[in-house]
Amino acid sequence: MFINNFDPVAFSFFIIDIRWYSLSYIFGILLGWFYIKKFFLKDIHMKRLFDDYITYVIIGIILGGRLGYVLFYNLKYYLYNPFEIFFVWQGGMSFHGGMIGVVILSTIFANKNDIDVFKFLDLVALSAPIGIFLGRISNFVNSELYGTQTEMPWSVKFLKVDELNRHPSQIYEAIFEGIILFIILNLFKKRLNIPGVISSLFLIIYSFFRFFIEYTREPDVHLGKILFNLSMGQIISLITILFGILLLYFKFKNETKKFNNT
């Protein structure tokens, strides 16, 4: 059993507190950006285009993540407190919302530059597990998104929450949605070069891991279980798995059609 009593503030700069969660976003984006440019982009023009694209990704993550949290997880509260939607420093971001935001902003960028939207979305999918890993570690430090009660030898007591021994569900997610997902996607990238396939695999595998790990995670107090004893995260994960399967099907179907026409 491990006792978690970490300070969510990494350091203070005068009156400003710099939190681990903020740093996870910053370093997740920077490391992902470096990784893609270093190993997957050789053409100078594409590197410059990707630099411009990162701004769209950041906007998509922040706007999508925040609005996703508002709509999926706490709509009733924000309907009565609409101005607090802008108080992002209070916390409250949705991964699925951020993902939708990135897809929308990527589509706008692709149309503007006349390129296949999956050219860069696949690269984002390859590097996203880096940010996911850092984000889940910061969730652990913050004693948020903690797990259900357990007596497993690796259980954690989150002193900022209560005196119960709980699953370190944030660490489970960091391992599976971060490290293992990163390895799987990058292995597939070496064998498949069909635009959109990596994006579809990301949707399927991430959501598969997320769905089952949610069984060890305490549901949001104000939501509880939504339908068929499933949490909101599990319901959204099932939807994204479906989207991923459909995308994978149509991408392979189109590739087969191209092959038959040659």
N, C-alpha and C positions, 0 to 999 in steps of 0.2 A: 504493500500500500504506500502510495506517494502522497505527500501533503503539498497542495498547490496554494501558495499565498503570494504569488507574483504581483508586482506592481505593474499595472497596465501602461504607466507612463515610463517611456524609455529614458528621457531626460527633459529638463526644462530649460528654455531659453528666455530669460527675463520672466515675463508673466505668461509665456506661451508654453503649454505642455505638449511635447512631441510624443505621441503614443505609438506603441508597437504596431497597432493595426494600421496606422497611417504609413509607417515605414514599410510594412509588408506590401502595400499597394505600390509604393514608389519603387522599391527594389524588385518587386515582381515584374513590373513593366520594364524597368531598365535592363534586368537580366534577360528577359524574354527578347527584348529588342536587340541586345548584343548577340544573343545566341542565333537568332534568325539571320542577321546580317553576316555573321562570321561563318556559318556553316551552310546556308541555303541560298544566299544571294551573291552571285559573282559579277553580274552586270552592273556597271556604275549607274546607269539610268534607273534600273529597278531598285537599287539601294536608295537613291534619292527619292524615288516615288514612295518607297516604304517609310522613309523618314517623314514625309508629308502625311502618310496614312496613319502613323502612330497618334497624331493629334485626334483623328476621328475615333480611334480605338479608345483613347482616354475619355473622351466626351461620352462615348457609348457606354463605357463601364460605369462612369459616375451617374449619368442621367438614368440609364437603364436600371442600374443596381438600386438606386434610390426609389425610383417610381415603381419598380418591381416589388420592393419591400412594402411600399404604401398600398399597392393594389392587391398583392397576394397575401400579405401577412397582417396588415393593421389598418385596413381601409376605414373601418368605423371610427377609429380614434382620429385619423387625420381629416375625416369629413367634419369633425367638430373642432379640430385644431389645424386648419389648412396652412397657416404660416409656419408651423413646425416642420412641414415637408422640407423646407430649406435648411433646417438645422441639422445638417449632415454630421456635424461634430458630436452629436448626441448618440450616434450609432444608428444602425438599421439599414442594411444593404442586402439585396437579394442576388445570389449568383445567377439564377435563371433570368432575372430581370436584366442584369449586366450583359448576359449572353445575347438576349434579344436586342438590347441597345447596340451591341457591337455589330450584329448582323444588319440592322437597319442602317447604321452609319457606314458600314462597309459597302452596302448596296449603293448608297448615295455617292461614295467615293469612286466605286467601280464605274458607275454610269458617267460620272464627271470625267473620268480619265479613259473611258472606253476600253476597259479590261474585264476579264472574267472575274466575277466577285470571289470565286473560290481560289483564285490565284494567291490572294493574301489571307483569306479566311482559313485555308488549310495551314498556313504558316502560323497564324494565331493559335489554332488548335494544337499544333505541335509544341508551342511554348507556354500555353496557358497553364499546364500542370505545375510549372515553376511558381507562378503566382498563387495557384490554389494551395500548394504546399505551404508557402510562407503565410498565407492568410489563415489557414487552419492552425498553424503553430501559434499565431497571434491570438486566435480565438481561445486556445488553451491557456495562454498567458493571461488573457482577460477574464478567465473563468466564465466564458459564455458558450452557448451551444453545447453545454455539458451533457454527459450521458445519464442513463437510468441507473438505479441502484444495483450494485453487484458486490459479491464477495470474492471476485477473482483476485489472485495475488497481485496483479498489476493495476488494481483499482486505484482511484485517486480521490482524495478528500479535498474538495474545493471550499476552503475556509470562508471565502467571500459569499458562498451560497448557503451551505449548511454543514452539518457534521456527518453526513452520510458518505459511504464509500460508493463511488460512481465509476461507470465506464468512461475512459478517456476517449470519447467518441471523436473529438477533434483530432487526436493522434491517429485513430483508425483512418479518418478521412485524409489526413496528410499523407499517410503511407499509400493508400489505395488510389485516391483521386489525384495525388501528387506524384509520388515516385513511380508506382507501378504503371499508372496511366501514361506517364512520360515515356517509360521504356517501351511499352506496347506500341504506342503511336509512332515512335521514331523507328522501331523495327519494321512496321508496316510501310513507312515512308520509303524505305530502301527497296521495297519489293513492288510497290504500287505507285504509279505516277498518273493516276486518273484524277483530274480536278474534282473536288467534292467528296472523294472517298474518305480522306482523313477527317474532314469535318463531320461526316456521317458517323464514322467510327468513334469520334470523340463524343458525340451526342449519346450513342448507344452505351459505350463502356463507362463513361462518367456516370450516366444516369443509373446504370446497373449497379455500380458500386454504391452510389448515393442511396438508392432505394433500400438496399439490405443493411447498410450501416445505420440508416435512420431507425431501425428496430432497437438499436442500442442508445439512441439519442432521446433525451427528454423533449417531448413536444412543447411548442410554445404555450405558455400558461394560458394566454387569452384565446388560443385556438383549440388546443387539445387535438384529439383525433377528429378528422373531418368526415370521411366516408369509408365504409367497410373496414373500420378500425385502422385506417391509414392516415398518416400525417399529411400536411399540405406539401411538404417537400417530396414525399413519396408519390403523391398524385401528379405533381408537376413532372417528376422524373419519369413516370409511365408515359406521359404525353410526349416528352422529349425523346424517349426510346422509340416511340411510334414514328415520330418525325424523322429520326435517324435511320430507321429501317426503310421508310419510304424513299428518303433521299438516296440511300445506298442502292436500292432496287432500280430507281430511275437512272442513276449514274452508270451502273453496269449494263442496263438495258440500252442506253444510248451508245455506250462503248461497243457493245455487241453489234448494234446496227451499223456503226461506222466501219467496224471490221468486215462485216458482210458486204458492205458497199465498195470495198477496196479490191 
